[in-house]
Amino acid sequence: MTAATEVGCFETKAIHAGYDRSSNADAVSVPIYASAAFDLENAQRGDALAGGTLSGFEYSRVANPTVDVLERRLASLEGGVGAVALSSGMAAVSYALMCVAEGGGRIVAPVNLYGASIDALGDFLPKFGIHGDFVSDINDLNAVESAIGPETKAIYTESVANPSTAVADIEGLARLAHKHGIPLIVDNTVPTPYLLRPIEFGADIVVHSTTKGITGHGNALGGVIVDAGRFDWNNGGFPAFTHEELVISDQHVGKWESFHSRFGAQAFIKRIRIKYLRTFGAVQSPFNAYMQLIGLETLAVRERLGVASALAIAEYLRTLPHVTSVNYAALEGSPHNTLARKYLPSGVGTILSFTVEGDERNVERILDSTRVFSYVPNIGDLRSLIVNPTKVTHREVPKDHYEAAGVSDNLIRLSIGLENVDDLIADLDQAIAGAY
């Protein structure tokens, strides 16, 4: 594998980090390595590659040169020691939660998570002995601490919640987690690493759906796990990291290793790659990795424009009749504005939500009347999108959960793209007026 290129500020890293042209025939753009496997060349080199004593590529289920650049670039942008790219954001969330609570355990999380994450922690992962303990407000540190018990393995939150844009107090949660010897895992999908880097505020693991703002064009699925490399997995609470494993040992010479003894600070991310990616196989395709690399190159520019438009639209919606509330943490008067100024001074992201008078029929008329906005269950696209969460993105969330998170049948979520902001405002204006 090539050495990462660590250069400059965010915008420069987003274009250059993690890529060595001289090792790739001097190609300016990262090549797509559409190869399932790689030539081991000779028996000695093959043994070294398989044993992990030599860096390189042997099989694309575990590592691929195109995907490797994406992983290195995202690790650089988030400030981590390593990353593993996966085939979807939910693969990243699921692998991270399963790895930290392997063998059984509990994870403290808020009720306002993405719908599939709620379903995973509330219904599916409990079948594997991993249970979610949900709190109504992740920033109520007393409530979070009360939920921590002997079996708790992590605190998990989103940096910016979807669709409320509630901002998590990452520093406070990190201090609390570390006080109890557990890591803080943060889903940073909504702001992207351009607007917020949770590791800088104490987070231990960061996950993304790279499908969203990182790719930015709605044309490739992906996810990533980034490891800060600071958490002590040898504190007695995580036996999966300290027991000896054949897959990373050399039984031929009688050398036995655990993930902690062999990889130290990178124990978590190496376990994700060697046990979870290799075994469960949610592999990032080289083509999708290439599309995400292309998206990263324009991330800063897209986020700056999208954030400016989102704020203008949020402010305008506040003036409209029939709009009863607007959720956007950057707005003055928002209950999340203080945390937004602290953690996201350049903007909270490109999603916002608002509630309207009437009932779901009014919502449906608004959705059906927009001409510029697309009715699409995605966020972070260069196209502006509109959706009704309780019928689409939060359909699998228990009603008491989404009501506690401020989600109702009268709520509409927007994801702001790169169209002219005046056209977007005019589109919402006519759609809302026509619905009444």
C-alpha positions as CSV (number, residue, x, y, z in Angstrom):
1,M,0.0,0.0,0.0
2,T,1.2,3.5,-0.7
3,A,2.1,6.0,1.9
4,A,-0.6,8.6,2.7
5,T,0.1,12.0,1.4
6,E,-0.4,14.3,4.4
7,V,-0.6,17.9,3.0
8,G,-2.1,21.2,3.8
9,C,-5.6,22.2,4.8
10,F,-8.9,20.4,4.4
11,E,-9.6,21.4,0.8
12,T,-6.1,20.2,-0.2
13,K,-6.3,17.0,1.7
14,A,-9.7,16.2,0.1
15,I,-8.0,16.2,-3.3
16,H,-4.5,14.8,-2.5
17,A,-4.4,12.9,0.8
18,G,-3.6,9.2,0.7
19,Y,-2.5,9.0,-2.9
20,D,0.9,8.4,-4.4
21,R,0.9,9.0,-8.2
22,S,4.4,7.5,-8.6
23,S,3.0,4.2,-7.4
24,N,0.1,4.3,-9.9
25,A,1.7,5.0,-13.3
26,D,1.6,8.7,-12.5
27,A,-2.1,8.8,-13.0
28,V,-3.5,12.2,-11.8
29,S,-6.9,10.6,-11.0
30,V,-7.0,7.6,-8.7
31,P,-7.3,4.5,-10.9
32,I,-10.2,2.0,-10.5
33,Y,-8.5,-1.3,-9.7
34,A,-11.2,-3.7,-10.9
35,S,-9.4,-6.8,-9.8
36,A,-10.7,-9.4,-7.3
37,A,-7.2,-10.6,-6.4
38,F,-3.6,-9.7,-6.9
39,D,-0.5,-11.6,-7.9
40,L,1.5,-12.7,-4.8
41,E,4.6,-13.0,-7.1
42,N,6.5,-15.7,-5.2
43,A,6.1,-18.0,-2.2
44,Q,8.1,-15.9,0.2
45,R,6.2,-12.7,-0.6
46,G,2.9,-14.5,-0.5
47,D,3.6,-15.8,3.0
48,A,4.6,-12.3,4.2
49,L,1.4,-10.8,2.7
50,A,-0.9,-13.4,4.2
51,G,0.8,-13.2,7.5
52,G,0.6,-9.4,7.6
53,T,4.3,-8.8,7.9
54,L,4.4,-7.1,4.4
55,S,2.0,-4.4,3.3
56,G,0.3,-4.9,0.0
57,F,-2.8,-6.3,-1.7
58,E,-3.9,-9.9,-2.1
59,Y,-7.7,-10.1,-2.2
60,S,-10.2,-7.2,-2.7
61,R,-12.6,-8.5,0.0
62,V,-10.0,-7.3,2.5
63,A,-8.2,-4.5,0.7
64,N,-8.1,-2.9,-2.7
65,P,-5.9,-0.1,-4.0
66,T,-8.7,2.2,-5.0
67,V,-10.6,1.6,-1.8
68,D,-7.3,2.1,0.2
69,V,-6.9,5.6,-1.1
70,L,-10.5,6.5,0.0
71,E,-9.8,5.0,3.4
72,R,-6.6,6.9,3.8
73,R,-8.1,10.1,2.6
74,L,-11.1,9.9,5.0
75,A,-8.9,9.0,7.9
76,S,-6.8,12.0,7.2
77,L,-9.8,14.3,6.9
78,E,-11.3,13.0,10.2
79,G,-8.0,12.9,12.0
80,G,-8.0,9.2,12.6
81,V,-5.2,6.5,12.6
82,G,-7.1,4.4,10.1
83,A,-10.3,3.7,8.3
84,V,-12.3,0.9,6.7
85,A,-14.6,1.7,3.8
86,L,-17.7,-0.5,3.5
87,S,-20.6,-1.0,1.1
88,S,-23.1,1.2,2.9
89,G,-23.5,3.5,5.9
90,M,-25.6,0.9,7.8
91,A,-22.8,-1.6,7.3
92,A,-20.5,1.0,9.0
93,V,-23.0,1.6,11.9
94,S,-23.7,-2.1,12.4
95,Y,-20.0,-3.2,12.3
96,A,-19.0,-0.5,14.7
97,L,-21.7,-1.4,17.2
98,M,-21.2,-5.1,16.9
99,C,-17.4,-4.9,17.3
100,V,-17.6,-2.7,20.4
101,A,-20.2,-5.0,22.1
102,E,-19.1,-8.3,20.7
103,G,-20.2,-11.2,22.9
104,G,-23.1,-9.2,24.3
105,G,-23.5,-5.8,25.9
106,R,-25.5,-2.6,26.0
107,I,-25.1,0.7,24.1
108,V,-26.5,4.0,25.3
109,A,-28.0,6.0,22.5
110,P,-30.6,8.8,21.9
111,V,-34.1,8.3,20.5
112,N,-33.5,10.7,17.6
113,L,-31.2,8.4,15.6
114,Y,-31.7,7.6,12.0
115,G,-34.5,5.1,11.6
116,A,-32.4,2.1,10.6
117,S,-30.1,2.7,13.5
118,I,-33.0,2.7,15.9
119,D,-34.3,-0.5,14.3
120,A,-30.8,-2.1,14.6
121,L,-30.3,-1.2,18.3
122,G,-34.0,-1.6,19.4
123,D,-35.0,-4.8,17.5
124,F,-32.3,-6.5,15.5
125,L,-29.0,-6.4,17.4
126,P,-30.7,-7.6,20.6
127,K,-31.1,-10.9,18.9
128,F,-27.3,-11.1,19.0
129,G,-27.1,-10.0,22.6
130,I,-26.5,-6.4,21.9
131,H,-29.1,-4.0,23.4
132,G,-29.8,-0.3,23.1
133,D,-30.6,1.8,26.2
134,F,-32.3,4.9,24.7
135,V,-32.4,8.3,26.3
136,S,-34.7,11.1,25.2
137,D,-31.9,13.8,25.2
138,I,-28.3,12.7,24.6
139,N,-27.1,16.0,26.0
140,D,-28.7,15.3,29.4
141,L,-25.5,13.9,30.8
142,N,-27.1,12.9,34.1
143,A,-29.7,10.8,32.2
144,V,-26.9,9.3,30.0
145,E,-24.8,8.4,33.1
146,S,-27.8,6.8,34.8
147,A,-28.2,4.6,31.8
148,I,-24.6,3.3,32.0
149,G,-24.2,0.0,33.8
150,P,-21.7,-2.8,34.1
151,E,-22.7,-4.2,30.7
152,T,-22.5,-0.9,28.8
153,K,-19.9,-1.0,26.0
154,A,-20.3,2.4,24.4
155,I,-22.2,5.7,24.0
156,Y,-23.4,6.1,20.4
157,T,-24.9,9.3,19.0
158,E,-25.2,11.4,15.8
159,S,-23.2,14.6,15.7
160,V,-26.2,16.3,14.1
161,A,-29.5,14.5,14.3
162,N,-31.7,13.9,11.2
163,P,-34.2,15.6,10.8
164,S,-34.2,17.9,13.8
165,T,-30.5,19.0,13.4
166,A,-30.1,18.7,17.2
167,V,-26.4,19.0,18.0
168,A,-24.7,16.5,20.3
169,D,-22.4,17.8,23.1
170,I,-19.4,15.6,21.9
171,E,-16.9,16.9,24.5
172,G,-19.3,16.3,27.4
173,L,-20.2,12.8,26.1
174,A,-16.6,11.9,25.5
175,R,-15.6,12.9,29.1
176,L,-18.5,10.9,30.5
177,A,-17.7,7.8,28.3
178,H,-14.1,7.8,29.3
179,K,-14.9,8.3,33.0
180,H,-16.7,4.9,32.7
181,G,-14.0,3.2,30.6
182,I,-16.1,3.0,27.4
183,P,-15.7,4.7,24.0
184,L,-17.8,7.3,22.3
185,I,-19.0,6.4,18.8
186,V,-20.3,9.3,16.6
187,D,-22.2,9.1,13.3
188,N,-20.9,12.3,11.5
189,T,-22.9,11.8,8.3
190,V,-24.9,15.1,8.3
191,P,-22.2,17.7,8.8
192,T,-19.4,15.7,7.0
193,P,-15.8,16.1,8.1
194,Y,-15.7,19.5,6.4
195,L,-18.0,21.1,9.0
196,L,-17.2,18.9,12.1
197,R,-14.5,16.4,13.1
198,P,-15.7,14.7,16.3
199,I,-12.3,13.2,17.0
200,E,-11.0,16.7,17.8
201,F,-13.6,16.8,20.6
202,G,-12.8,13.4,22.1
203,A,-14.8,10.9,20.0
204,D,-13.1,7.5,19.7
205,I,-14.9,6.1,16.6
206,V,-16.5,8.0,13.8
207,V,-18.9,6.5,11.2
208,H,-20.4,7.9,8.0
209,S,-22.8,7.0,5.3
210,T,-20.5,8.2,2.5
211,T,-23.6,7.9,0.2
212,K,-24.6,11.3,1.5
213,G,-22.6,14.5,1.6
214,I,-19.2,12.9,1.0
215,T,-20.2,11.5,-2.4
216,G,-22.6,14.3,-2.9
217,H,-24.2,13.2,-6.2
218,G,-26.6,10.5,-5.2
219,N,-24.9,8.0,-7.4
220,A,-22.9,5.6,-5.1
221,L,-23.5,3.8,-1.9
222,G,-20.9,3.6,0.8
223,G,-19.9,3.8,4.4
224,V,-16.8,4.2,6.5
225,I,-15.5,3.7,10.0
226,V,-12.7,5.9,11.3
227,D,-10.7,5.1,14.4
228,A,-9.2,7.8,16.5
229,G,-6.6,5.3,17.9
230,R,-6.8,6.6,21.4
231,F,-9.1,4.3,23.3
232,D,-7.5,1.7,25.7
233,W,-9.1,-1.6,24.7
234,N,-7.0,-3.4,27.3
235,N,-9.0,-2.0,30.3
236,G,-10.7,-5.3,31.2
237,G,-14.1,-4.5,29.5
238,F,-13.4,-5.7,26.0
239,P,-12.1,-9.3,26.0
240,A,-12.5,-9.6,22.2
241,F,-9.5,-7.3,21.8
242,T,-7.2,-9.1,24.3
243,H,-7.8,-12.8,23.6
244,E,-5.4,-14.6,21.2
245,E,-6.7,-15.0,17.6
246,L,-5.5,-17.5,15.1
247,V,-6.2,-15.2,12.2
248,I,-3.5,-12.7,13.3
249,S,-1.1,-15.2,14.8
250,D,1.5,-17.5,13.3
251,Q,0.9,-21.0,14.6
252,H,3.7,-22.3,12.5
253,V,6.3,-20.7,14.8
254,G,4.1,-20.7,17.9
255,K,3.6,-16.9,18.0
256,W,0.2,-16.0,19.3
257,E,-1.3,-12.5,19.3
258,S,-4.4,-10.6,20.3
259,F,-5.6,-7.6,18.4
260,H,-4.4,-5.4,21.3
261,S,-0.9,-7.0,21.5
262,R,-0.4,-6.9,17.8
263,F,-1.9,-3.6,16.7
264,G,-2.0,-1.5,19.8
265,A,-3.7,1.9,19.0
266,Q,-5.1,0.4,15.8
267,A,-6.7,-2.6,17.5
268,F,-10.3,-1.5,16.8
269,I,-9.9,-0.6,13.1
270,K,-7.8,-3.7,12.4
271,R,-10.5,-5.9,14.1
272,I,-13.1,-4.3,11.9
273,R,-11.1,-5.1,8.7
274,I,-9.8,-8.6,9.7
275,K,-12.9,-10.0,11.5
276,Y,-15.9,-8.0,10.3
277,L,-15.1,-6.9,6.7
278,R,-13.3,-10.2,5.9
279,T,-16.0,-12.4,7.5
280,F,-19.3,-10.6,6.8
281,G,-18.1,-9.1,3.5
282,A,-19.8,-5.8,3.2
283,V,-17.1,-4.8,0.7
284,Q,-16.8,-1.4,-0.9
285,S,-16.5,-1.7,-4.7
286,P,-13.6,0.0,-6.4
287,F,-16.0,1.9,-8.7
288,N,-18.0,3.2,-5.8
289,A,-14.8,4.2,-4.0
290,Y,-13.8,6.1,-7.1
291,M,-17.1,7.9,-7.2
292,Q,-16.7,8.9,-3.5
293,L,-13.1,10.1,-4.1
294,I,-14.5,12.3,-6.9
295,G,-17.2,13.6,-4.6
296,L,-14.7,14.4,-1.9
297,E,-12.8,16.7,-4.2
298,T,-15.7,19.2,-4.3
299,L,-17.0,18.6,-0.7
300,A,-15.8,21.9,0.7
301,V,-17.3,23.9,-2.1
302,R,-20.6,22.0,-2.1
303,E,-20.9,22.3,1.7
304,R,-20.3,26.0,1.7
305,L,-22.9,26.7,-0.9
306,G,-25.4,24.2,0.6
307,V,-25.1,25.6,4.1
308,A,-25.6,29.2,2.9
309,S,-28.7,28.2,1.0
310,A,-30.1,26.0,3.9
311,L,-29.8,28.9,6.3
312,A,-31.5,31.3,3.9
313,I,-34.3,28.8,3.3
314,A,-34.7,28.2,7.1
315,E,-35.0,31.9,7.7
316,Y,-37.5,32.4,5.0
317,L,-39.7,29.5,6.1
318,R,-40.0,31.2,9.5
319,T,-41.9,34.0,7.8
320,L,-44.4,31.9,5.9
321,P,-48.0,31.4,7.0
322,H,-49.0,27.8,7.6
323,V,-45.4,27.0,8.8
324,T,-45.6,26.4,12.5
325,S,-41.9,25.6,13.3
326,V,-38.5,25.4,11.7
327,N,-35.8,23.0,12.9
328,Y,-32.3,24.3,12.0
329,A,-29.7,24.6,14.7
330,A,-28.0,27.5,13.1
331,L,-31.1,29.7,13.5
332,E,-31.0,32.3,16.2
333,G,-33.3,31.2,19.0
334,S,-32.9,27.5,18.2
335,P,-32.5,25.5,21.4
336,H,-29.4,23.9,19.8
337,N,-27.8,27.2,18.6
338,T,-25.3,27.4,21.4
339,L,-23.9,23.9,20.7
340,A,-24.0,24.7,16.9
341,R,-21.8,27.8,17.4
342,K,-19.4,25.7,19.5
343,Y,-19.0,22.6,17.3
344,L,-20.1,23.8,13.9
345,P,-19.1,27.5,13.4
346,S,-19.1,27.0,9.6
347,G,-22.6,25.6,9.5
348,V,-24.6,22.6,10.7
349,G,-25.2,21.0,7.3
350,T,-27.6,21.0,4.5
351,I,-30.7,19.4,6.0
352,L,-33.5,21.1,7.9
353,S,-37.1,20.4,8.7
354,F,-40.3,22.2,9.3
355,T,-43.9,21.6,10.5
356,V,-47.0,22.9,8.9
357,E,-50.6,23.5,9.8
358,G,-53.3,21.0,9.0
359,D,-52.7,17.3,8.7
360,E,-50.8,14.8,6.6
361,R,-53.0,15.6,3.6
362,N,-51.5,19.1,3.6
363,V,-48.1,17.6,3.8
364,E,-48.9,15.3,0.8
365,R,-50.1,18.3,-1.3
366,I,-46.9,20.1,-0.5
367,L,-44.8,17.1,-1.5
368,D,-46.7,16.6,-4.7
369,S,-46.6,20.2,-5.7
370,T,-42.9,20.9,-5.7
371,R,-41.2,21.3,-9.1
372,V,-37.5,21.8,-8.2
373,F,-37.3,19.7,-5.1
374,S,-37.3,15.9,-5.7
375,Y,-39.3,13.5,-3.5
376,V,-36.3,11.3,-2.6
377,P,-35.3,9.5,0.7
378,N,-31.7,10.6,0.7
379,I,-29.7,13.6,2.0
380,G,-26.5,15.3,0.9
381,D,-27.2,15.2,-2.8
382,L,-26.4,18.1,-5.1
383,R,-30.1,18.1,-5.9
384,S,-32.5,19.5,-3.4
385,L,-34.7,16.8,-1.8
386,I,-38.0,16.7,0.1
387,V,-39.5,13.9,2.2
388,N,-42.1,13.2,5.0
389,P,-40.0,11.3,7.6
390,T,-42.8,9.4,9.4
391,K,-43.9,7.8,6.2
392,V,-40.4,7.1,4.7
393,T,-37.1,7.5,6.6
394,H,-38.6,7.0,10.1
395,R,-41.3,4.5,9.3
396,E,-39.6,1.7,11.3
397,V,-39.1,4.0,14.4
398,P,-41.5,3.4,17.3
399,K,-44.0,6.3,17.6
400,D,-42.9,7.2,21.1
401,H,-39.3,7.5,19.9
402,Y,-40.0,9.8,17.0
403,E,-42.5,11.9,19.0
404,A,-39.8,12.4,21.7
405,A,-37.5,13.5,18.9
406,G,-40.0,16.1,17.6
407,V,-40.9,14.1,14.5
408,S,-44.6,14.1,13.5
409,D,-46.9,13.5,10.6
410,N,-46.8,17.3,10.0
411,L,-43.1,17.4,9.6
412,I,-41.3,17.8,6.3
413,R,-37.5,17.3,5.8
414,L,-35.4,19.2,3.2
415,S,-32.0,18.4,2.0
416,I,-30.6,21.5,0.2
417,G,-28.6,21.0,-3.0
418,L,-26.9,23.4,-5.4
419,E,-29.8,24.9,-7.3
420,N,-30.3,28.6,-7.2
421,V,-31.6,29.5,-3.7
422,D,-34.2,31.9,-5.1
423,D,-35.7,29.0,-7.2
424,L,-35.8,26.8,-4.2
425,I,-37.6,29.4,-2.1
426,A,-40.1,30.1,-4.9
427,D,-40.7,26.4,-5.2
428,L,-41.5,26.0,-1.5
429,D,-43.5,29.2,-1.5
430,Q,-45.9,28.0,-4.3
431,A,-46.2,24.5,-2.9
432,I,-47.0,25.6,0.6
433,A,-49.5,28.2,-0.5
434,G,-51.2,25.8,-2.9
435,A,-51.6,23.2,-0.1
436,Y,-54.0,25.5,1.7
